[in-house]
Structures are given as C-alpha cells and as structure tokens.
Amino acid sequence: FLPFWLLFSYIFGRYSYDELNLEKNYIIIFFKLYLISLVTSLISIIFVFIISFNINLNNYIHFDKVILIYTSLSSLILNFLELPIIWRFIKISKRKEKWLFIGSKIIFKVLSNELDFSRKQIKLIFKDLNSEFSDIKLSEIKGIFFENLNNIDFKKLLYFQNKDIKFISLEGLCENFLQRFPPDILTTEFMIRGNFNISRKSLQLRIKRIGDISFSFLLLFFTSPLIIIAGTLIYLEDRKNIFYKQERVGINEKLFTIYKLRTMKFNAEEGVAKWSSKDDKRITRIGKFLRKSRLDELPQLLSVIKGEMSLIGPRPERGIFDKELNKVIPFYKTRYFIKPGLSGWAQVNYPYGASINDSKIKFSYDLYYLRNFSLLLDFLILFKTIKIVFLRRGSIAAK
C-alpha cells in the first residue's frame, strides 16, 4: 500500500504545498487537502486490491464498506494533524531572503529576471566591486553571490567571513536556486571545468541502458492497445497516415529517425519547417488529446530499444532548427554529450518550446541535467513525467 500511497500522493500534489494560496480560507484549504488525501487513499487501495485480487478473494468481501470508512476517517485525522504544520511551513517559506550580489549591473539585472521567472523568494541587493558596505545591515543578509571571486579584494572576503556570511559563486546560484544554467551568464572557463561530458564507461550509464531496454519493452507491451486505438482514431479522422517520421539530431550530432503518432494534418508543413505553437491550427482533434497525454511519443520507444535514444535526456531537435539554435545559443552543442530522451529535466520544468527563446530556456535545464547526471535524477524526472502524463499536462507546443 505504501508505495502506491507515496506515488499517488506525489501525482495529486499532496506534497506541492508551495501551490497552496494562503489568502484562501483555512477551511477551504483543509477540505482541499482532505479530498486529495481521500482520493489518494482510495486509488492506492484499489491498486493493491487489483494486484492481489487472485490471491485470496475472501479477504475483500467487505472491501467497499470497510475501506471507504477507513480511508475517510484516516484522511480526516491526518489532515487535522498536518495542516497546522503545513500552514506554518508555507508562511515561513514565503518570506523573502535577502542576498547581496557583487558584480556587474548587467549580470545583476539578468539574475533578478531569472529569479523572478523561477518565483524564488529571494531579494537581490546590488553592489559593485568598489562599493562600501556600511549602509547594509549584514545581519539581515543570508549570503553573498559573487560574479567573480578573483576580482574581489581579499580583505573584503575576510570581512564577510568574520560576519559569518555564506559565499556562493554565480554558477552556484544557478545550480542551487534556479536548477538550470542560463547560457547568457556562463563563461567558457566554467564550461571547460564544469564536467558536462559524461564518461561512456560510467557504471550509471550502463545501468541506465539496461533500464531503458527493460522499461521500453514493458511500456510497449502494456500500451500497445492504446497505440492501436489512437492509430484507428487518427486514420478515421482524415484517412491519412497513422505514423510520421522525422530526422533528429542525436548523441555526437549523429542523425537518426524517430517515429511518432501523427498529431497534425497531413502534409501540414507543406515542405517548409515551422515551429509548433500553442493552439496550432495544424493540430487535429485527436492530435490535441495525444499531445496532452503524450501518447504520440510512444513509438519513440523503438528508438530507445535501438540505442539511438534514452528514456531520460535532452529532447532531440530537428536538424534545420538545430543549425539555427547553434548560431544564437552559446555552448549549444554541449547537449549532444549524452543520448537524447523521451522526457528530460527541461520537459518536466518548462512545458512549452515554440520559439528560439523557449529553446534557450530549455537548454539551460539541459545543462543542469548534464552537470548533475545521476540515476537518482533520472528517477525524479521519471516520476515528474508520470505526474504530467497522469494529469494531462503535456507539452501543448511540443515539436
């Protein structure tokens, strides 16, 4: 029961307390959490019931009555106990922390915009390299971000250390607070020492490959009825091809072919590659549902089995767009140090990708994934992807 409870609690947002609006009535929030807890309990127990149905059917004679009473009462008691703690935790987390930034005005403005975009509760205070700090109450400062430690007077560093203030580099800010690396503020030096290239002999990569093959076969087996139904509906809508294929750029910039369920009108691009957009008129009626649920991506599991893709990694881009993005996004080719994936850190954090600017933001998440690659991060992305698919929050503008 516990694994299902944890999984569905995550999917239905029992742990997403940052999304709760404190301006709403306390009672309304209580019943919202109670409803989520009740639904989570019921679905979890139903899954346990289905899995063990053939073991001992006699254990479930009174399933409908006993379970409903049990889940209702336990969910009510749980929310009475946890809501006051949650309420206090949210209030504390909503308080803005003050951080001092020492560097150039240009980078300060970029960082301020990035923090606003990520909705982090941080207030940046600007000082240049030659500033005095007598007008700042250092007791209120959580820490200091440095654009470049090499340019700071050593005496000033000692002064801050004596005040027990934390130092964080510009890259540390991006990694810890943004969980992405905006390419506009990164240097060549950081990219060289940033360890973005993953060794092909890595044990984690080998385990990842075994997981890719195993999970892909299982997923294809269990979703094959959905693919058949979706394919039938695609054909019935306009009597055209069910699948479509496209060349994408993979690891080490090698081209490969992916297959997807067709979600656009036949010959929608008319020979000219176009970015997809929100409310794109080229998307068919069944295509809207397939994109929302991401069922159109399932045929790409064949590319995973062949070894051209992975389940988790940067999304593969079309060659014609890839050349355009490589010209305007610094360090763009870094994303080809690892196999592309069906889902990735960018896809679970930023769902739209309909322009060069969107691609730049997604690339910043790809850099974070490369820098922090691990099986644990892959599992986190996998769970986030399951949540998106389950709640049908797919990428409306996915290409």
C-alpha positions in Angstrom: 0.0 0.0 0.0 2.8 2.5 1.0 4.5 2.6 -2.4 1.2 3.4 -4.1 0.3 5.9 -1.4 3.6 7.8 -2.0 3.3 7.7 -5.8 -0.3 9.0 -5.9 0.3 11.5 -3.2 3.0 13.0 -5.4 0.8 12.8 -8.6 -2.1 14.5 -7.0 0.0 17.2 -5.3 -0.2 16.3 -1.6 3.4 17.4 -1.3 3.0 20.5 -3.5 2.4 22.9 -0.6 4.0 25.8 -2.4 1.0 25.8 -4.7 -1.5 26.5 -1.9 -2.8 30.0 -1.7 -2.6 31.3 1.9 -5.1 34.0 1.0 -7.9 31.4 0.8 -10.0 30.4 3.7 -8.3 28.0 6.2 -11.3 25.7 5.9 -11.3 25.6 2.1 -7.6 24.6 2.1 -8.4 21.9 4.8 -11.1 20.3 2.6 -9.0 20.6 -0.5 -6.2 18.6 1.2 -8.8 16.2 2.7 -10.2 15.5 -0.7 -6.7 14.8 -2.2 -5.9 12.5 0.8 -9.2 10.6 0.4 -8.8 10.1 -3.4 -5.1 9.1 -2.9 -6.1 6.5 -0.3 -8.9 5.1 -2.3 -6.9 4.8 -5.5 -3.9 3.3 -3.7 -6.1 0.6 -2.0 -7.8 -0.1 -5.3 -4.4 -0.8 -6.9 -3.5 -3.1 -4.1 -6.8 -4.8 -4.5 -6.4 -5.3 -8.2 -2.8 -6.7 -7.8 -3.7 -9.2 -5.1 -7.2 -10.0 -6.4 -6.4 -13.5 -7.4 -4.5 -14.3 -4.1 -7.4 -14.5 -1.7 -10.7 -13.1 -2.8 -12.3 -13.8 0.5 -10.3 -11.0 2.1 -12.2 -8.5 0.0 -15.9 -9.4 0.7 -16.4 -6.2 2.7 -13.9 -4.1 0.6 -16.4 -1.5 -0.5 -17.7 -0.6 3.0 -14.7 -1.1 5.3 -12.2 0.6 3.0 -14.5 3.7 2.4 -15.0 4.2 6.1 -11.3 3.6 6.9 -9.9 5.9 4.3 -12.4 8.7 5.1 -11.6 8.7 8.8 -7.8 8.2 8.4 -7.7 11.1 5.8 -9.7 13.4 8.1 -7.4 12.7 11.1 -4.3 13.0 9.1 -5.3 16.5 7.8 -6.3 17.7 11.3 -2.8 16.8 12.4 -0.7 18.0 9.5 -2.5 21.2 8.3 -1.3 23.5 11.1 2.3 22.4 10.5 1.8 22.8 6.7 0.3 26.3 7.3 3.3 27.4 9.4 5.8 25.9 7.0 4.3 27.7 4.0 4.3 31.0 5.8 8.0 30.6 6.6 8.8 29.6 3.1 7.0 32.6 1.6 9.3 35.0 3.4 11.9 36.6 1.1 15.5 36.1 1.8 17.9 39.0 1.2 21.1 38.1 -0.7 23.9 40.5 -1.7 25.2 40.4 -5.3 28.6 41.7 -6.0 29.4 42.1 -9.7 28.3 44.0 -12.8 25.0 45.7 -13.2 24.2 43.8 -16.4 24.6 40.4 -14.7 22.6 41.6 -11.7 19.6 42.5 -14.0 19.8 39.1 -15.7 19.8 37.3 -12.4 17.0 39.4 -11.0 14.8 38.5 -14.0 15.8 34.8 -13.8 14.8 34.7 -10.1 11.5 36.4 -10.8 10.9 33.9 -13.6 11.6 31.0 -11.2 9.4 32.6 -8.5 12.1 32.1 -5.9 11.6 34.0 -2.6 14.9 35.9 -2.9 15.5 39.7 -2.9 18.8 40.6 -4.5 20.7 43.7 -3.4 23.3 45.1 -5.8 26.8 46.3 -5.1 29.7 46.7 -7.5 33.3 45.7 -6.8 34.3 49.0 -5.3 31.3 49.6 -3.1 31.3 50.2 0.6 29.0 48.1 2.8 28.4 50.5 5.7 24.8 51.2 4.5 23.8 47.5 4.6 22.7 45.6 7.7 24.8 42.4 7.2 22.8 40.7 10.0 19.8 40.7 7.6 21.8 39.2 4.7 21.5 35.5 4.1 24.6 35.3 1.9 26.6 36.8 -1.0 26.7 35.9 -4.6 29.9 36.8 -6.4 30.2 37.2 -10.1 33.9 36.5 -10.0 35.8 35.8 -6.7 39.2 36.6 -8.5 38.2 40.2 -8.7 37.3 40.7 -5.0 39.7 42.3 -2.6 40.9 39.6 -0.2 40.4 41.9 2.8 36.7 42.2 1.9 36.4 38.4 1.8 37.9 38.2 5.3 35.5 40.9 6.4 32.5 38.9 5.2 33.8 35.7 6.6 34.1 37.3 10.1 30.4 38.2 9.8 29.6 34.5 9.3 28.1 35.2 5.8 27.9 32.4 3.2 29.7 32.8 -0.2 28.1 31.4 -3.4 29.5 31.7 -6.9 27.4 32.7 -9.9 27.3 29.1 -11.0 26.3 28.0 -7.5 23.4 30.4 -7.6 22.2 28.9 -10.9 22.6 25.3 -9.6 21.1 25.7 -6.2 18.4 28.3 -6.8 17.4 28.1 -10.5 18.3 24.5 -11.1 19.4 25.4 -14.6 22.3 27.3 -16.2 21.2 30.2 -18.4 23.8 30.2 -21.2 24.0 34.0 -21.3 25.7 34.3 -18.0 28.1 31.4 -18.3 31.7 31.6 -19.2 34.0 29.4 -21.3 36.1 28.8 -18.3 33.1 27.3 -16.4 32.0 25.2 -19.3 35.5 23.7 -19.5 35.8 22.9 -15.8 32.0 22.2 -15.4 32.3 18.4 -16.1 29.5 18.3 -18.5 30.9 15.4 -20.5 29.8 12.0 -19.1 32.2 9.1 -19.4 31.0 6.4 -21.8 32.4 3.8 -19.3 30.3 5.2 -16.5 28.5 2.4 -14.5 25.5 4.6 -14.1 25.2 4.8 -17.9 25.3 1.1 -18.2 22.6 0.6 -15.6 20.6 3.4 -17.4 20.9 1.4 -20.6 19.6 -1.8 -19.0 16.7 0.2 -17.5 15.9 1.8 -20.9 15.6 -1.5 -22.7 13.6 -3.2 -19.9 11.2 -0.4 -19.3 10.7 0.3 -23.0 9.7 -3.3 -23.7 7.3 -3.3 -20.8 5.8 0.1 -21.7 5.3 -1.0 -25.3 3.6 -4.2 -24.2 1.1 -2.5 -21.8 0.4 0.5 -24.1 0.1 -1.4 -27.4 -3.8 -1.4 -27.1 -3.7 2.4 -26.6 -1.4 2.8 -29.6 -3.8 0.7 -31.7 -6.9 2.7 -30.6 -5.1 6.0 -31.1 -3.9 4.9 -34.6 -7.5 3.9 -35.5 -8.9 7.3 -34.4 -6.1 9.1 -36.4 -7.0 7.2 -39.5 -10.7 7.7 -39.1 -10.4 11.4 -38.8 -8.8 12.1 -42.2 -8.0 8.7 -43.7 -4.3 9.5 -43.8 -1.1 8.0 -42.4 -1.1 7.0 -38.7 2.6 7.5 -38.1 5.0 10.1 -39.3 8.8 10.0 -39.2 11.4 12.8 -38.8 15.1 13.1 -38.7 16.5 14.3 -35.4 20.0 15.1 -34.1 21.3 12.6 -31.5 24.4 12.0 -29.4 27.6 13.4 -31.0 25.4 15.2 -33.6 24.5 11.9 -35.4 21.2 12.0 -37.3 18.6 9.3 -36.6 14.9 8.8 -37.5 12.1 8.9 -34.9 8.5 7.7 -35.3 5.5 9.3 -33.7 1.8 9.1 -33.9 0.6 11.8 -36.3 -1.0 14.7 -34.4 -1.0 17.3 -37.3 -2.9 17.5 -40.5 -1.3 15.5 -43.4 1.5 17.5 -45.0 1.0 20.3 -42.5 4.3 22.0 -43.2 4.0 21.9 -47.0 7.7 21.4 -47.4 8.7 24.2 -45.1 9.8 23.5 -41.5 7.8 25.5 -39.0 7.8 25.9 -35.2 4.8 24.4 -33.5 2.8 26.8 -31.3 0.0 26.9 -28.7 -3.4 26.5 -30.3 -1.7 25.5 -33.6 -4.4 25.2 -36.2 -2.5 22.4 -37.9 -3.1 20.0 -34.9 -6.0 17.6 -35.4 -8.8 17.0 -32.9 -7.4 13.6 -31.8 -3.9 15.2 -32.0 -4.7 17.6 -29.2 -5.5 14.8 -26.9 -2.5 12.8 -27.9 -0.2 15.7 -27.2 -1.8 16.4 -23.9 -1.4 12.8 -22.8 1.9 12.4 -24.6 0.7 9.2 -26.2 2.0 10.4 -29.5 5.6 9.9 -28.2 5.2 6.1 -27.5 6.5 4.9 -30.9 9.8 6.6 -30.0 10.4 3.7 -27.6 11.6 1.8 -30.7 14.5 4.3 -30.9 15.2 3.7 -27.2 15.4 0.0 -27.8 17.7 0.5 -30.8 20.0 2.6 -28.6 19.5 5.9 -30.5 17.6 7.5 -27.6 17.2 7.1 -23.9 14.1 7.4 -21.7 15.6 10.4 -20.0 17.7 13.1 -21.6 17.6 16.3 -23.6 14.9 16.2 -26.3 16.3 15.6 -29.8 15.9 18.6 -32.1 15.3 18.7 -35.9 18.4 19.4 -37.9 17.1 22.5 -39.5 16.2 24.1 -36.2 19.4 22.7 -34.6 21.6 24.8 -37.0 19.6 27.9 -36.2 19.8 27.4 -32.5 23.5 26.6 -32.6 24.1 30.1 -34.0 22.3 32.0 -31.3 22.7 29.9 -28.1 26.2 29.8 -26.5 27.6 26.3 -25.8 24.5 24.7 -27.5 26.5 21.6 -28.8 27.1 20.6 -25.2 23.6 18.9 -25.1 24.9 16.3 -27.5 27.3 14.8 -24.9 24.5 12.3 -23.9 21.8 10.5 -25.7 18.5 12.4 -26.3 15.5 11.3 -24.3 11.7 10.9 -24.5 11.5 13.2 -21.5 14.0 15.3 -19.7 14.7 17.9 -17.0 13.6 20.6 -19.4 10.3 18.9 -20.3 9.2 18.5 -16.7 10.1 22.0 -15.7 9.2 24.1 -18.8 6.5 22.6 -21.0 6.5 24.9 -24.0 9.1 25.0 -26.8 7.7 27.1 -29.6 10.5 29.7 -30.2 14.2 30.3 -30.0 13.8 32.0 -26.6 11.9 28.9 -25.3 14.7 26.7 -26.7 17.3 28.8 -24.9 15.4 28.3 -21.6 15.1 24.5 -22.2 18.8 24.4 -23.0 19.6 25.9 -19.6 17.8 23.0 -18.0 19.6 20.5 -20.2 22.9 21.9 -18.9 21.8 21.4 -15.4 20.9 17.7 -16.2 24.3 17.1 -17.8 26.1 18.7 -14.8 24.1 16.7 -12.3 23.5 13.5 -14.2 22.7 10.5 -11.9 20.2 7.6 -11.8 18.5 9.4 -8.9 17.9 12.5 -11.0 16.6 10.2 -13.8 14.1 8.6 -11.3 13.0 12.1 -10.2 12.3 13.1 -13.9 10.5 9.8 -14.5 8.1 10.5 -11.6 7.6 14.0 -12.7 6.8 12.8 -16.2 4.3 10.2 -14.8 2.6 13.1 -12.9 2.4 15.2 -16.1 1.0 12.4 -18.2 -1.5 11.3 -15.5 -2.8 14.9 -15.1 -2.7 15.5 -18.8 -0.3 18.5 -18.5 1.5 17.6 -21.7 3.5 19.9 -23.8 0.9 21.7 -26.0 3.6 23.2 -28.2 5.9 20.2 -28.3 7.6 19.8 -31.6 
